[in-house]
Amino acid sequence: MSDARPPVEAVSHYRLLELLGRGAMGEVWLAEDTQLPRKVAVKVLPAHLAEDREAVDRLLREARAAASVDHPAVVTVYEAGIQQGVPFLVMQRVEGETLEQRLGRSSMTLDEGIELVTQIADALAEVHALGIVHRDLKPSNIVLSPRGPKILDFGLAGVKGTMKLTTPGSALGTPLYMSPEQIRGLPADNRADLWALGVLFYELLTGRRPFTGDSLETLSYQILNHPPPPPSTLRPEVGTDLDFMVGKLLRKDPAHRYVRAEDLLADLASCEACRATSAPVAEGPAAPAATPRLAVLYFEVMSPESDDAFLAAGLTEDLIVDLTRVRGLVVASRADVLPYRDRPVPPRTLGRELGVDFVLMGSVRRAGLRARISAQLVRASDGHLLWGERYDRTLEDLFDVQAEVSKRIVEALEVALNPAEREMLERAPTRSSEAYGLYLKAQALIDEDNRLSNFAAEELLRRALELDSDFALAHAVLGECYAWRGHRWWAGLEASDQAEACAKRALELEPDLFEAQLVIAMVHRLRGNREALVPALERVLAMNPEHAEALYWMGWSYMAMGKPAHGADILERVVKRHPEHYMARSHLVSAYEMLGREEEARVLLTQNCDQLVDVVRKQPANSHARTLLGIALVELGEREAGVREIQRALAMTPEDGRIRYNAACAYAQMGMADEAIAELRGALRNIPGYVADWPRHDPDLASLRDHPEFMRLFGKV
């Protein structure tokens, strides 16, 4: 296959290298991304199908279906299009054997089969929640990668809201795994995928297919008319619980099957046979704990006016602020939920990715001076609605709506409020609607995380405080604005004095304001005052035990104090609860290196490199992530690719001290001492206090510790 010539040399910025496989609906090529250091898989339609409208539509439909899913057991789609008349689809390269190949070698153990079905069912729960039906689930479309199964080939997927590409009465799918309704040419919904999963489950448990036949007609007759023998008759240890589940998946009438994959997952979690297995439930949502964990999503804007986005954001952010101060709740932070602002995801995904038990979502529709606000509280594990309400109010009454929603959430989760908390929930953050609007716009600018936006946010917050000098939250966020300026190396230590003054004023107005306590911790970190930082972070974490940044700062502080074991314990917690936090993962690699845990460091470094490639793909202007990617590539032996990423980052933000420091780390690892020292000198102009001692501990700079200029800058180690 490797001698085959590609139909084109490249598509987009991917250079085709080697033919990996060929099927009826296209060829799959190994390709090199010329913009990022990675290999991908590219599916292209052969020449005889490139003019076939249905084939092209099918390929683009596959892209649309798979690209809308973000689940660890579903292949990631990066790009799709048509180049030089060749339709193409670029997707994640998945290494491993297909389930079909694996079953061809030997049968699976009972535990392995249950674990695999659980992971696939978890993926289907998310796929179906997004309105997608795969319609061709089978062993050859499941790859067993080192990191778990991956579902491929959404080419037959039905996507809610799109035109039907098949005519009534036609059958789509692979006969062995087609449901009775698909064989009859009837419309297929998510229950057809659950039927296919039932066929897979039967095969995994028994080593045999539930339906056989020497012709399509015979096979179809078996599927339509004959129930298979219970799996336990072929393998006694299967037991009656699993017999029931497989039987329910394979009921001829879809109305009698499982309605949702979540229902199957609930049965798998509870049955006796499954309890014996050590398999995790596919990284699903956290099981409800004694303290409920809640994520408040950004409310959806249902009207076209741009200012309504700030109105919706204000409701969301104030609910987060207020509910964070309720001691019987753990609430995901603004930073945690911000990535989901423009990404529609089902509750189960949020439960898995944010580690929460419950999700609050809603919408805002404004008409003149009135607004209609809808809010729903759902259980993350299955999307079950626990509470919902609609409010029709004037714009001046929005703070009352916010207070009412907060109280109803607390009641629904059966959290007891003390009198002070009840009073806090009923208190409006400011008496000025204009000041509140300026505050919301400033928050949006701070979230952009660049120097110009940060200074623009400062101006808006100052204007808000001119309108209401007792607006505690605005004082706190202005302090946060200054503190981030120091943390991003955009200003010197004077930023810590400005931040501290703002936080203290906010605490005078509201002593328990979480945002102000967070700023106080940031101030101590900027000054490198670890004796005060650790207690300040403990106060923050007492209010929000899973705050990612506070935990990350705590972990790194212990590393900088020469206590990498303690730091590693905390950073492991961050990575487990917040797997998207690439900074925590990067420093956990360093902690393992400091502890001599080289094998663990290498495994984590490879994972972090993959994650950073994805971050840079999604955020090409993120020069800081790009430098961390460069360092990781150098450590993994890909020096040329690593230097390329470092140089790109330096060209993007040449005055950013963080970028120059990370460039120094990469150069030091390559033995380029002079280049590393030059970058360190450039980085030191606005170096914050928390970094002052770190270079002497940083394993990336270990090769420089005896360099005279390094000792002059940082002292002898």
C-alpha positions as CSV (number, residue, x, y, z in Angstrom):
1,M,0.0,0.0,0.0
2,S,2.9,2.4,0.8
3,D,3.7,2.5,-3.0
4,A,0.4,4.0,-3.9
5,R,0.3,7.5,-5.3
6,P,-2.0,10.0,-3.6
7,P,-4.7,11.7,-5.6
8,V,-3.1,15.1,-4.6
9,E,0.2,15.9,-2.9
10,A,-1.5,17.8,-0.1
11,V,-4.8,19.0,1.2
12,S,-5.0,22.2,3.1
13,H,-1.8,22.2,5.2
14,Y,-1.5,18.4,5.4
15,R,1.0,16.5,3.2
16,L,-0.1,13.0,2.2
17,L,2.6,10.4,3.0
18,E,1.3,6.8,3.0
19,L,-1.9,4.9,2.2
20,L,-3.2,3.3,5.3
21,G,-6.3,1.7,4.0
22,R,-8.9,1.6,1.2
23,G,-12.6,1.0,1.4
24,A,-15.7,1.3,-0.7
25,M,-16.2,4.9,0.2
26,G,-12.7,6.3,0.2
27,E,-9.0,6.0,1.0
28,V,-7.3,6.8,4.3
29,W,-3.8,8.4,4.1
30,L,-1.2,9.0,6.8
31,A,-0.4,12.7,6.5
32,E,1.9,15.3,8.1
33,D,0.6,18.6,9.5
34,T,3.0,21.3,8.2
35,Q,1.8,23.8,10.8
36,L,1.9,21.6,13.9
37,P,4.2,18.7,14.9
38,R,1.8,15.8,14.4
39,K,0.7,13.1,12.0
40,V,-3.0,12.9,11.1
41,A,-5.3,10.6,9.0
42,V,-6.8,12.0,5.9
43,K,-9.8,10.4,4.2
44,V,-10.2,11.2,0.5
45,L,-12.7,10.2,-2.0
46,P,-11.3,8.3,-5.1
47,A,-11.7,9.9,-8.5
48,H,-14.7,7.9,-9.5
49,L,-16.6,9.1,-6.4
50,A,-15.5,12.7,-6.3
51,E,-18.2,13.5,-8.8
52,D,-20.9,11.6,-6.9
53,R,-23.0,14.1,-5.0
54,E,-24.2,11.5,-2.5
55,A,-20.7,10.3,-1.8
56,V,-19.4,13.9,-1.2
57,D,-22.4,14.7,1.0
58,R,-21.8,11.6,3.0
59,L,-18.1,12.6,3.6
60,L,-19.1,16.1,4.6
61,R,-21.9,14.7,6.8
62,E,-19.3,12.5,8.5
63,A,-17.2,15.6,9.2
64,R,-20.2,17.5,10.6
65,A,-21.3,14.7,12.8
66,A,-17.9,13.7,14.3
67,A,-16.6,17.3,14.6
68,S,-19.5,18.2,16.9
69,V,-18.6,15.5,19.4
70,D,-15.8,15.9,22.0
71,H,-15.5,12.6,23.8
72,P,-12.4,10.5,24.5
73,A,-14.0,7.5,22.8
74,V,-14.9,9.3,19.5
75,V,-12.3,10.1,16.9
76,T,-11.6,13.9,16.6
77,V,-12.2,15.6,13.2
78,Y,-10.0,18.6,12.5
79,E,-11.0,19.8,9.0
80,A,-13.0,18.9,5.9
81,G,-13.3,20.4,2.4
82,I,-12.6,20.0,-1.3
83,Q,-9.2,20.7,-2.9
84,Q,-8.4,20.4,-6.6
85,G,-11.7,18.5,-7.0
86,V,-10.8,16.0,-4.2
87,P,-13.2,15.9,-1.2
88,F,-11.2,15.3,2.0
89,L,-11.7,14.8,5.7
90,V,-8.8,15.3,8.2
91,M,-9.1,13.5,11.5
92,Q,-7.1,12.3,14.5
93,R,-4.6,9.5,13.7
94,V,-5.6,6.6,16.0
95,E,-3.0,3.8,16.4
96,G,-4.1,0.3,17.4
97,E,-6.0,-2.6,16.1
98,T,-9.7,-2.7,15.4
99,L,-12.1,-4.6,17.6
100,E,-12.7,-6.9,14.6
101,Q,-9.0,-7.7,14.5
102,R,-8.9,-8.2,18.3
103,L,-11.8,-10.6,18.3
104,G,-10.3,-12.5,15.4
105,R,-7.3,-13.3,17.6
106,S,-9.1,-14.5,20.8
107,S,-12.2,-13.8,22.9
108,M,-12.2,-11.2,25.7
109,T,-12.5,-11.8,29.4
110,L,-15.8,-10.9,31.0
111,D,-14.3,-7.8,32.6
112,E,-12.7,-6.7,29.4
113,G,-16.0,-7.0,27.5
114,I,-18.0,-5.1,30.2
115,E,-15.5,-2.3,30.4
116,L,-15.5,-1.9,26.6
117,V,-19.3,-1.8,26.3
118,T,-19.4,0.7,29.2
119,Q,-17.0,3.0,27.4
120,I,-18.8,2.7,24.1
121,A,-22.2,3.3,25.8
122,D,-20.8,6.4,27.5
123,A,-19.7,7.8,24.1
124,L,-23.1,6.9,22.5
125,A,-24.9,8.8,25.4
126,E,-23.0,11.9,24.4
127,V,-23.4,11.4,20.6
128,H,-27.2,10.8,21.0
129,A,-27.6,13.9,23.2
130,L,-26.2,16.0,20.4
131,G,-28.9,14.6,18.0
132,I,-26.5,12.2,16.1
133,V,-27.2,8.6,15.3
134,H,-24.1,6.6,14.1
135,R,-26.1,3.9,12.2
136,D,-23.1,1.8,11.4
137,L,-21.6,0.7,14.7
138,K,-19.6,-2.4,14.2
139,P,-16.2,-3.9,15.3
140,S,-14.3,-2.6,12.3
141,N,-15.4,0.9,13.2
142,I,-14.0,0.7,16.7
143,V,-10.2,1.0,17.2
144,L,-8.6,-0.2,20.5
145,S,-6.0,2.5,21.0
146,P,-3.6,2.5,24.0
147,R,-5.8,5.2,25.6
148,G,-9.1,3.3,25.1
149,P,-11.6,2.6,22.3
150,K,-12.2,5.1,19.5
151,I,-15.4,5.1,17.4
152,L,-14.7,5.9,13.8
153,D,-16.6,6.4,10.5
154,F,-19.6,8.6,11.0
155,G,-20.2,8.3,7.2
156,L,-23.8,6.9,7.7
157,A,-24.6,9.1,10.7
158,G,-28.0,10.8,10.9
159,V,-27.6,14.4,12.1
160,K,-30.6,16.2,13.6
161,G,-31.6,19.1,11.5
162,T,-30.1,17.9,8.2
163,M,-31.7,16.6,5.0
164,K,-32.2,12.9,4.7
165,L,-29.7,11.6,2.1
166,T,-31.5,8.3,1.6
167,T,-34.8,7.4,0.1
168,P,-37.6,5.7,2.2
169,G,-37.3,1.9,2.1
170,S,-33.5,1.8,1.5
171,A,-31.4,0.0,4.1
172,L,-28.2,1.6,5.5
173,G,-25.7,-0.1,7.6
174,T,-23.7,-3.4,7.9
175,P,-26.1,-6.4,7.9
176,L,-24.7,-8.3,10.8
177,Y,-25.2,-5.2,13.1
178,M,-28.3,-3.7,11.5
179,S,-31.4,-3.4,13.6
180,P,-34.8,-4.8,12.4
181,E,-36.0,-1.3,11.5
182,Q,-32.9,-0.6,9.4
183,I,-33.4,-3.9,7.5
184,R,-36.9,-2.9,6.8
185,G,-35.7,0.5,5.5
186,L,-37.5,2.4,8.2
187,P,-36.1,5.6,9.9
188,A,-33.4,4.7,12.5
189,D,-33.0,6.6,15.8
190,N,-30.6,6.1,18.7
191,R,-32.2,2.8,19.5
192,A,-30.7,1.4,16.3
193,D,-27.2,2.2,17.7
194,L,-28.2,0.5,21.0
195,W,-29.2,-2.6,19.0
196,A,-25.8,-2.7,17.3
197,L,-24.2,-2.3,20.8
198,G,-26.3,-5.3,21.9
199,V,-24.9,-7.4,19.0
200,L,-21.4,-6.3,20.0
201,F,-22.1,-7.0,23.7
202,Y,-23.4,-10.5,22.9
203,E,-20.3,-11.2,20.8
204,L,-17.9,-9.9,23.5
205,L,-19.6,-12.0,26.2
206,T,-19.9,-15.3,24.2
207,G,-17.4,-15.2,21.4
208,R,-20.3,-15.8,19.0
209,R,-22.6,-13.6,17.0
210,P,-26.2,-13.6,18.0
211,F,-27.4,-13.9,14.3
212,T,-25.9,-15.9,11.5
213,G,-26.9,-16.9,8.0
214,D,-25.2,-18.0,4.7
215,S,-27.0,-15.3,2.8
216,L,-28.3,-11.8,3.3
217,E,-31.9,-13.1,3.2
218,T,-31.3,-15.8,5.8
219,L,-29.4,-13.3,8.1
220,S,-32.2,-10.8,7.7
221,Y,-34.8,-13.4,8.6
222,Q,-32.9,-14.3,11.7
223,I,-32.7,-10.7,12.8
224,L,-36.3,-10.0,12.2
225,N,-37.8,-13.1,13.7
226,H,-35.6,-15.1,16.0
227,P,-34.3,-14.1,19.4
228,P,-30.8,-15.4,20.1
229,P,-30.2,-17.8,23.1
230,P,-29.3,-15.9,26.3
231,P,-25.5,-15.4,26.6
232,S,-25.4,-17.4,29.9
233,T,-26.4,-20.6,28.0
234,L,-23.1,-20.3,26.1
235,R,-21.0,-18.9,29.0
236,P,-22.5,-19.6,32.4
237,E,-20.5,-17.0,34.4
238,V,-22.3,-14.3,32.4
239,G,-25.3,-14.4,34.8
240,T,-28.9,-13.3,34.5
241,D,-28.3,-9.6,35.0
242,L,-26.2,-9.4,31.8
243,D,-28.7,-11.7,30.0
244,F,-31.4,-9.2,30.8
245,M,-29.4,-6.2,29.5
246,V,-28.3,-7.9,26.3
247,G,-31.9,-9.2,25.7
248,K,-33.3,-5.7,26.2
249,L,-30.8,-4.2,23.7
250,L,-31.8,-6.9,21.2
251,R,-35.6,-6.6,21.4
252,K,-37.1,-6.6,17.9
253,D,-39.5,-3.7,18.6
254,P,-37.4,-0.5,19.3
255,A,-40.2,0.7,21.7
256,H,-39.2,-2.2,24.0
257,R,-35.4,-1.6,24.0
258,Y,-33.4,0.8,26.1
259,V,-34.5,4.3,25.2
260,R,-31.1,5.9,26.1
261,A,-27.6,4.7,26.6
262,E,-27.7,6.3,30.1
263,D,-30.3,3.7,31.1
264,L,-27.9,0.9,30.1
265,L,-25.0,2.6,31.9
266,A,-27.2,2.7,35.1
267,D,-27.9,-1.0,34.8
268,L,-24.2,-1.8,34.2
269,A,-23.2,0.2,37.3
270,S,-25.7,-1.6,39.5
271,C,-25.7,-5.2,38.4
272,E,-23.8,-7.8,40.5
273,A,-21.7,-9.1,37.7
274,C,-20.5,-5.6,36.8
275,R,-19.6,-4.7,40.4
276,A,-17.0,-7.5,40.4
277,T,-15.1,-5.9,37.5
278,S,-12.5,-3.3,38.2
279,A,-13.4,-1.3,35.1
280,P,-14.2,2.4,35.6
281,V,-17.4,3.8,34.2
282,A,-15.6,5.4,31.2
283,E,-14.7,8.6,33.0
284,G,-18.3,9.5,33.4
285,P,-19.7,12.2,35.7
286,A,-18.7,12.0,39.3
287,A,-21.0,10.1,41.6
288,P,-23.1,12.4,43.8
289,A,-21.1,13.2,46.9
290,A,-22.1,14.5,50.3
291,T,-21.4,18.0,49.0
292,P,-23.2,18.6,45.7
293,R,-21.0,19.8,42.8
294,L,-22.6,22.3,40.5
295,A,-21.7,24.0,37.1
296,V,-23.6,27.1,36.1
297,L,-23.4,27.4,32.3
298,Y,-23.6,30.7,30.4
299,F,-27.2,31.4,29.6
300,E,-28.1,31.2,26.0
301,V,-29.0,34.5,24.3
302,M,-32.3,34.2,22.3
303,S,-32.4,37.8,21.0
304,P,-30.1,39.5,18.4
305,E,-29.0,42.6,20.3
306,S,-25.3,42.5,21.2
307,D,-25.9,44.0,24.7
308,D,-28.1,41.0,25.5
309,A,-24.9,38.8,25.6
310,F,-23.7,40.9,28.6
311,L,-27.1,40.5,30.2
312,A,-27.0,36.7,29.9
313,A,-23.3,36.7,31.1
314,G,-24.3,38.8,34.1
315,L,-26.9,36.4,35.2
316,T,-24.5,33.5,34.9
317,E,-21.5,35.2,36.6
318,D,-23.6,36.5,39.5
319,L,-25.1,33.1,40.1
320,I,-21.6,31.7,40.2
321,V,-20.4,34.4,42.6
322,D,-23.4,33.9,44.9
323,L,-23.5,30.2,44.9
324,T,-19.8,29.9,45.5
325,R,-20.4,31.6,48.9
326,V,-22.9,28.9,50.0
327,R,-20.8,26.5,52.1
328,G,-22.9,23.5,51.3
329,L,-22.0,23.6,47.6
330,V,-19.0,23.2,45.4
331,V,-19.4,25.4,42.3
332,A,-17.3,25.3,39.1
333,S,-15.5,28.6,38.6
334,R,-16.0,31.1,35.8
335,A,-12.7,29.9,34.3
336,D,-14.0,26.3,34.3
337,V,-17.3,27.0,32.5
338,L,-16.0,29.8,30.1
339,P,-14.8,27.3,27.5
340,Y,-18.4,26.0,27.2
341,R,-19.9,29.4,26.5
342,D,-20.2,28.8,22.7
343,R,-19.9,25.0,22.7
344,P,-23.2,23.1,23.0
345,V,-22.6,20.0,25.1
346,P,-24.9,17.6,26.9
347,P,-25.0,17.5,30.7
348,R,-23.2,14.2,30.7
349,T,-20.2,15.7,29.0
350,L,-20.1,18.5,31.6
351,G,-20.3,16.0,34.4
352,R,-17.3,14.1,33.0
353,E,-15.2,17.0,32.0
354,L,-15.9,19.3,35.1
355,G,-16.5,16.6,37.7
356,V,-19.9,17.9,38.7
357,D,-23.1,16.3,39.7
358,F,-25.5,19.0,38.5
359,V,-25.7,21.6,35.8
360,L,-27.7,24.8,35.7
361,M,-28.5,26.1,32.2
362,G,-30.9,28.6,30.9
363,S,-31.8,31.3,28.3
364,V,-32.5,35.0,28.1
365,R,-34.8,36.7,25.6
366,R,-35.3,40.5,25.8
367,A,-38.1,42.5,24.3
368,G,-37.8,46.3,25.0
369,L,-37.6,46.8,28.7
370,R,-38.7,43.3,29.6
371,A,-36.9,40.0,29.7
372,R,-37.9,36.4,29.7
373,I,-35.5,34.2,31.6
374,S,-35.7,30.4,31.7
375,A,-33.6,28.3,34.0
376,Q,-33.3,24.5,34.4
377,L,-31.4,22.4,36.9
378,V,-30.5,18.9,35.6
379,R,-28.6,15.9,36.9
380,A,-25.4,15.5,35.0
381,S,-25.3,11.7,34.8
382,D,-28.5,11.4,32.8
383,G,-29.9,14.9,32.1
384,H,-32.9,14.4,34.3
385,L,-34.7,17.7,35.0
386,L,-34.8,18.4,38.8
387,W,-36.2,21.9,38.6
388,G,-37.2,24.5,36.0
389,E,-38.8,27.9,36.0
390,R,-39.6,30.8,33.6
391,Y,-39.5,34.4,34.7
392,D,-41.0,37.4,32.8
393,R,-39.7,40.5,34.4
394,T,-38.5,44.1,33.7
395,L,-34.8,44.7,33.3
396,E,-34.7,46.5,36.6
397,D,-35.9,43.3,38.3
398,L,-33.1,41.0,37.1
399,F,-31.3,41.0,40.4
400,D,-34.5,39.7,42.0
401,V,-34.6,36.9,39.4
402,Q,-31.0,36.0,40.2
403,A,-31.7,35.8,43.9
404,E,-34.8,33.7,43.3
405,V,-32.9,31.2,41.0
406,S,-30.1,30.9,43.6
407,K,-32.5,30.1,46.4
408,R,-34.4,27.6,44.3
409,I,-31.2,25.8,43.3
410,V,-30.2,25.6,46.9
411,E,-33.6,24.2,47.8
412,A,-33.5,21.6,45.0
413,L,-30.1,20.4,46.1
414,E,-31.3,20.3,49.7
415,V,-28.6,22.6,51.0
416,A,-29.3,24.3,54.3
417,L,-28.7,28.1,54.3
418,N,-27.6,30.0,57.4
419,P,-29.1,33.5,57.9
420,A,-26.0,35.3,56.5
421,E,-26.1,33.2,53.3
422,R,-29.8,33.9,52.8
423,E,-29.2,37.6,53.2
424,M,-26.3,37.5,50.8
425,L,-28.3,35.8,48.1
426,E,-31.0,38.5,48.3
427,R,-28.4,41.3,48.1
428,A,-27.9,43.0,44.7
429,P,-24.2,43.5,43.7
430,T,-24.7,47.2,42.8
431,R,-27.5,49.8,42.8
432,S,-26.4,51.1,39.4
433,S,-27.4,49.1,36.2
434,E,-25.0,51.2,34.2
435,A,-22.1,50.3,36.5
436,Y,-23.1,46.7,36.3
437,G,-23.0,46.8,32.5
438,L,-19.5,48.3,32.6
439,Y,-18.4,45.6,35.0
440,L,-19.7,42.8,32.7
441,K,-17.9,44.3,29.7
442,A,-14.7,44.5,31.7
443,Q,-15.0,40.8,32.7
444,A,-15.3,39.9,29.0
445,L,-12.1,41.9,28.2
446,I,-10.2,40.3,31.1
447,D,-11.2,36.9,29.7
448,E,-9.4,37.7,26.4
449,D,-6.2,37.4,28.4
450,N,-4.0,39.9,26.5
451,R,-2.3,43.2,27.5
452,L,-4.4,45.6,25.5
453,S,-7.7,44.1,26.8
454,N,-6.5,44.1,30.3
455,F,-5.8,47.9,30.3
456,A,-9.2,48.5,28.6
457,A,-10.9,46.5,31.3
458,E,-9.2,48.7,33.9
459,E,-10.8,51.8,32.4
460,L,-14.3,50.3,32.3
461,L,-14.0,49.2,36.0
462,R,-12.9,52.6,37.1
463,R,-15.9,54.1,35.3
464,A,-18.1,51.6,37.1
465,L,-16.7,52.6,40.5
466,E,-17.3,56.2,39.8
467,L,-21.0,55.4,39.4
468,D,-21.0,53.2,42.5
469,S,-18.0,53.4,44.8
470,D,-19.5,50.6,47.1
471,F,-19.6,48.1,44.2
472,A,-17.5,45.4,46.0
473,L,-17.3,43.0,43.1
474,A,-16.0,45.7,40.8
475,H,-13.3,46.5,43.3
476,A,-12.3,42.9,43.5
477,V,-12.3,42.4,39.7
478,L,-10.2,45.6,39.3
479,G,-7.8,44.0,41.7
480,E,-7.8,40.8,39.7
481,C,-7.1,42.9,36.6
482,Y,-3.9,44.3,38.2
483,A,-2.9,40.9,39.6
484,W,-3.2,39.2,36.2
485,R,-1.1,42.0,34.8
486,G,1.7,41.0,37.2
487,H,1.2,37.3,36.7
488,R,1.4,37.7,32.9
489,W,4.7,39.8,33.3
490,W,3.0,42.8,31.7
491,A,3.9,44.9,34.7
492,G,6.3,45.0,37.6
493,L,5.7,44.5,41.3
494,E,3.8,47.8,41.5
495,A,0.8,45.8,40.2
496,S,0.7,43.9,43.4
497,D,0.2,47.1,45.4
498,Q,-2.6,48.2,43.2
499,A,-4.3,44.8,43.4
500,E,-4.0,44.6,47.2
501,A,-5.6,48.0,47.6
502,C,-8.6,47.0,45.5
503,A,-9.0,43.6,47.3
504,K,-8.9,45.2,50.7
505,R,-11.6,47.7,49.8
506,A,-13.8,44.9,48.5
507,L,-13.3,43.0,51.7
508,E,-14.3,46.0,53.7
509,L,-17.6,46.1,51.9
510,E,-18.1,42.3,51.7
511,P,-15.8,40.3,54.1
512,D,-16.5,36.9,52.5
513,L,-16.2,37.9,48.9
514,F,-14.4,35.0,47.2
515,E,-13.0,37.1,44.3
516,A,-11.3,39.4,46.7
517,Q,-9.8,36.6,48.7
518,L,-8.5,35.2,45.5
519,V,-6.8,38.5,44.6
520,I,-5.1,38.6,48.1
521,A,-3.6,35.2,47.3
522,M,-2.5,36.4,43.9
523,V,-0.8,39.4,45.5
524,H,1.2,37.2,47.9
525,R,2.2,35.0,45.0
526,L,3.4,38.0,42.9
527,R,5.5,39.1,45.8
528,G,6.9,35.7,46.4
529,N,5.7,35.7,50.0
530,R,5.1,32.0,50.4
531,E,4.6,32.2,54.2
532,A,1.5,34.4,53.6
533,L,0.6,32.7,50.3
534,V,-0.1,29.2,51.6
535,P,-2.7,30.4,54.3
536,A,-4.3,32.7,51.7
537,L,-4.7,29.9,49.2
538,E,-6.1,27.7,52.0
539,R,-8.8,30.4,52.7
540,V,-9.6,30.3,48.9
541,L,-9.8,26.6,48.8
542,A,-12.0,26.4,51.9
543,M,-14.5,28.4,49.9
544,N,-14.0,26.5,46.6
545,P,-12.0,23.2,47.2
546,E,-11.6,22.5,43.5
547,H,-10.5,25.9,42.2
548,A,-8.0,25.0,39.6
549,E,-5.7,28.0,39.7
550,A,-5.5,28.1,43.5
551,L,-4.6,24.4,43.6
552,Y,-2.0,24.9,40.8
553,W,-0.4,27.8,42.6
554,M,-0.3,25.8,45.8
555,G,1.4,22.9,44.1
556,W,4.0,25.0,42.3
557,S,4.7,26.9,45.5
558,Y,5.7,23.7,47.3
559,M,7.9,22.8,44.3
560,A,9.6,26.2,44.5
561,M,10.1,25.7,48.3
562,G,12.0,22.5,47.5
563,K,9.1,20.2,48.4
564,P,8.3,18.5,45.1
565,A,6.6,15.5,46.7
566,H,3.9,17.7,48.3
567,G,3.7,19.7,45.1
568,A,3.2,16.6,43.0
569,D,0.3,15.4,45.2
570,I,-1.5,18.7,44.7
571,L,-0.8,18.9,41.0
572,E,-2.0,15.3,40.5
573,R,-5.3,16.4,42.0
574,V,-5.5,19.3,39.6
575,V,-4.8,17.2,36.6
576,K,-7.4,14.6,37.7
577,R,-10.1,17.2,38.3
578,H,-9.1,19.6,35.5
579,P,-7.5,17.5,32.8
580,E,-7.5,20.5,30.4
581,H,-5.1,22.5,32.7
582,Y,-1.9,22.1,30.6
583,M,0.1,24.3,33.0
584,A,-0.6,22.0,35.9
585,R,0.3,19.0,33.8
586,S,3.6,20.7,32.6
587,H,4.7,21.4,36.2
588,L,3.7,17.9,37.3
589,V,6.2,16.6,34.7
590,S,8.8,18.9,36.4
591,A,7.8,17.6,39.8
592,Y,8.3,14.0,38.7
593,E,11.7,14.9,37.3
594,M,12.7,16.6,40.6
595,L,11.7,13.4,42.4
596,G,13.6,11.1,40.0
597,R,10.3,9.5,38.8
598,E,11.6,9.5,35.2
599,E,9.3,6.9,33.7
600,E,6.2,8.6,35.0
601,A,7.5,11.9,33.8
602,R,8.1,10.6,30.3
603,V,4.5,9.1,30.1
604,L,3.0,12.4,31.3
605,L,5.2,14.4,29.0
606,T,4.0,12.5,26.0
607,Q,0.4,13.1,27.1
608,N,1.0,16.8,27.7
609,C,2.6,17.2,24.3
610,D,-0.5,15.7,22.6
611,Q,-2.7,18.0,24.7
612,L,-0.6,21.1,23.8
613,V,-0.8,20.3,20.1
614,D,-4.6,20.3,20.4
615,V,-4.5,23.6,22.4
616,V,-2.3,25.3,19.8
617,R,-4.6,23.9,17.0
618,K,-7.6,25.5,18.7
619,Q,-5.8,28.7,19.9
620,P,-3.1,29.4,17.3
621,A,-2.4,32.8,19.0
622,N,-1.6,31.2,22.4
623,S,2.1,31.8,22.3
624,H,2.6,30.6,25.9
625,A,1.1,27.2,25.1
626,R,3.3,27.1,22.0
627,T,6.4,27.6,24.1
628,L,5.4,24.8,26.4
629,L,4.8,22.6,23.4
630,G,8.3,23.5,22.2
631,I,9.9,22.5,25.5
632,A,8.0,19.2,25.4
633,L,9.1,18.4,21.9
634,V,12.7,19.1,22.7
635,E,12.5,16.8,25.8
636,L,11.0,14.1,23.6
637,G,13.9,14.4,21.1
638,E,12.1,16.3,18.4
639,R,14.5,19.2,18.6
640,E,13.8,20.7,15.1
641,A,10.1,20.8,15.7
642,G,10.6,22.2,19.2
643,V,12.8,25.0,18.1
644,R,10.3,25.9,15.3
645,E,7.5,26.3,17.9
646,I,9.8,28.4,20.2
647,Q,10.8,30.7,17.4
648,R,7.1,31.1,16.3
649,A,6.2,32.1,19.8
650,L,9.0,34.6,20.2
651,A,8.0,36.2,16.9
652,M,4.4,36.5,18.0
653,T,5.1,38.1,21.5
654,P,8.8,39.1,21.6
655,E,8.4,41.3,24.7
656,D,6.5,38.7,26.9
657,G,8.8,37.6,29.7
658,R,7.1,34.3,30.1
659,I,7.8,33.4,26.5
660,R,11.4,34.3,26.8
661,Y,11.8,32.3,30.0
662,N,10.3,29.2,28.4
663,A,12.5,29.8,25.3
664,A,15.5,29.7,27.7
665,C,14.3,26.4,29.1
666,A,14.2,24.9,25.6
667,Y,17.6,26.2,24.7
668,A,19.1,25.0,28.0
669,Q,17.8,21.5,27.3
670,M,19.5,21.5,23.9
671,G,22.8,22.6,25.4
672,M,22.6,26.1,23.9
673,A,23.8,27.9,27.0
674,D,24.5,31.3,25.5
675,E,21.1,31.5,23.8
676,A,19.4,30.4,27.0
677,I,21.2,33.0,29.1
678,A,20.3,35.7,26.6
679,E,16.6,34.8,26.8
680,L,16.8,34.7,30.6
681,R,18.2,38.3,30.7
682,G,15.3,39.5,28.5
683,A,12.8,37.7,30.7
684,L,13.9,39.4,34.0
685,R,12.6,42.9,33.4
686,N,9.2,42.3,35.0
687,I,9.9,39.0,36.7
688,P,7.3,38.5,39.5
689,G,8.4,37.4,42.9
690,Y,7.0,33.9,42.6
691,V,9.5,33.1,39.9
692,A,12.5,34.6,41.6
693,D,13.6,31.3,43.3
694,W,12.2,29.0,40.7
695,P,15.1,29.0,38.1
696,R,17.3,27.4,40.7
697,H,14.9,24.5,41.1
698,D,13.6,24.3,37.5
699,P,14.8,21.0,36.1
700,D,14.6,22.5,32.6
701,L,17.5,24.9,33.5
702,A,19.6,22.3,35.3
703,S,22.4,22.5,32.7
704,L,22.9,26.2,33.4
705,R,23.4,26.0,37.2
706,D,27.2,26.2,37.0
707,H,27.2,28.9,34.4
708,P,28.8,32.1,35.8
709,E,26.0,34.4,34.4
710,F,23.3,32.1,35.8
711,M,24.9,32.3,39.2
712,R,25.1,36.0,39.0
713,L,21.4,36.3,38.0
714,F,20.0,33.8,40.5
715,G,22.7,32.8,43.0
716,K,24.5,29.6,43.4
717,V,22.4,26.5,43.8
